[in-house]
């Protein structure tokens, strides 16, 4: 990785981990006000939104690593566009955590580093089509994870549910973009390892 790439990588990490994310779209609004949450419901909603925030930290890292590894300018622009939508998600989940009087994961630097390494390594060693395969599989797993959150979020937390619903729609579009761009399907064992890593991350981030 040359000096320019290192600077870009460092800038992305600092903006994601330390700066206040700025959304290009307003946060999704619930069609009707939700009910007041009990303390137990607030804690559960906050834990789930912390997990979602971690997922967006990882998305920023993954796309940054893939963009730096790719030599295809058109593909880099597609990845950058998806990354901008993930920045919206990052801002929305951070805002919702504040509204729930809670905090992001204390391990965000670790999650970022791991996702960046996966994105950059996949692009460098496997090329763009394999890198896009990681996008497809990641987004499919995120979609399933967000579906489960729609089942687990308190019924009265309409604000969080509106955010999660829009995030899910965006992730579906990101997977389709990667498929259209020529993604190859990942081997079964790789998908399994990704699911295991995601399980560890979501379990830890739910609490820490």
N, C-alpha and C positions, 0 to 999 in steps of 0.2 A: 504494500500500500504506500503510495507516494505521499509527499508532504501535504498537497492540496486535499487529498482524500482523508488524511488524518485530521486536518482542520475541520473538514465538513462533518466527519464522524464525531469529533469532540463537540462541535457546535450543536449538532442534533441531540447529543446526550445531555448537554447542559440545559438546552431549551426544554427538553422533555422532563428532566428530573428537577430542575430548579426554577424555571420561569413559569409565570402564570400563562396557561394555554389560552389562546384566543380563537374562538369559534368563528367560522365564516357564516354559519347559519344559527339562528336563534334556537335555544333548547326546545325540543318538542313539548307541547302543552297538552295536558289531559283535557278531554272534552268536558269534564265536570270536576269540581273540587273533590278531593278525597276526604275520608273520615280521619279524625284525629287518631294518631297511632299510640298504642300503649308503649311503655318502655321496652318491653320484650320485642314488640314488632319493630320499633325504631332500631334496636340493636341488630335484628336480623336483616332488615332492609339495608342498613349501613354496611354490614359485613358483605352482603351480596354486591352492593355497589362498589365496595373496595376491591372485590375480585374483578369486577368489570373494569375498574380503573387500571388495575394491573394488566389486564388484557390489552388495554389501549397503549400503555407504556411499552408492552412487548411488540405491539403492532408498529409503533414508531421505529423501534429498533430493527425489527425484521425488514421493513421496507427500506430503511436507510442502508442496511447492509446489502440488500439486493441491488439497490440503485448504484452503490459504489462498485459492486462487482460486475455490473452489466456494461457492455460496450455499445449496446443498441440505444441510440438516443430516443427513438420513438417509444421503446419499452420503458426507459427511465421516466419519460413524461407520464405514461400510464400509471406507473408505480407512484410517482409524485402526486398525481391526482387522487389516487386511493389514500395516500398518506395524509393529504389535506382533509379528507373526510374523517379519517381516524383522529386527526387533531380535534375536529368537532366533538367526537366521542370523548376524547380525553378531557376537553373543557366541560362538557355536560356532566360527566361522572364526577369530576372534581367539584363542580358547583353543587351537585346533589349531595355529595358527602358533607360539604359545609352546612347545607340546609338541615342535614340529619345530625349535625353536631358531632361529626366523626372525622377520621383522618385517613389519608392513603396508607398503603402498606409501607412499613419501615424498611422493607427489603427491595424496594423498587430499583435501586442501582444494580442489585444482583439479577433481578428479572431482566432488566434492560441489557446487561452484558451478555447473558445467555442467548437472548433472542437475536441480538446483533451478530453474535458469532455464528448462529445457525444460518441467518440470511446471507451473510457474506461468504461463508464456506460453501453453502449450496450453490451460490452463483459462480464462485471461482472454480470449484471442482467439478460441478455438474453442468454448468452452462445455464443459459436463460430458461430453457424448457423445463429443466429439473427445478430451478428456482421457482418458476411459476407453479410447478406441481406442489411445492410447499405452500404457496399462497392458497391454492384450491383446497388442499387438505386442512390447512389451518382455519380457513373461513368456514368450511363445513363443520369442523369441530366447534368453532365459536358459535355458529348458528344453533347447534344442538345444545350447547351450554346456555345460550340466551333463552332458548325455549324452556329449559328447565327452570331458569330464574323467573320466567313469567308464571310458572306454577308455584314457586316458593315465595315470591314477594307477597307481602300482606295485601289483601284485596283493597284496603283503604289507601294504599300508597299509589295513587294514580299518577303522581308525578314521576316516580321511578319507573313505573310500568310504561309510560309514554316514551321515556328515553330508551328503554330497552327495546321496545318495539321498533323504533326508528333505526337503532343500531343494527338490529337483526336484518332489516330490509337492506341496509347499506352493505352488510357483510355478504349477503347473497349476490349483490351486484358485483362486488369485488371478485368473488369466486368465478362468476361468469366472464368477467373481463379477462382473468387469467386463462380460463379455458379457451376463449376465443383467440388469445395471443399465442396459443400453442403449448399449453402445459401438458406434461406427461404425467400419467398416474404413478404415484409412489408405490414401491413394493409394500406388501402387507406388513412385514416386520417393522418397516420404518413408520407406518401409520400407527402401529401398536406402541412403539416407543414414544411417539408424539402424544398419544393419549395418556400414557403413563406419566410423562413429564407434566402434562397439563393437569392431571389429577393431583400431583404433588404440589404444583404451584397454587391451584385453587384452594386446596385444603389448608395450606400454610397461610395464604393471603387472607382467607376468611377470618383468621384470628390475629395475624401479625401485620 
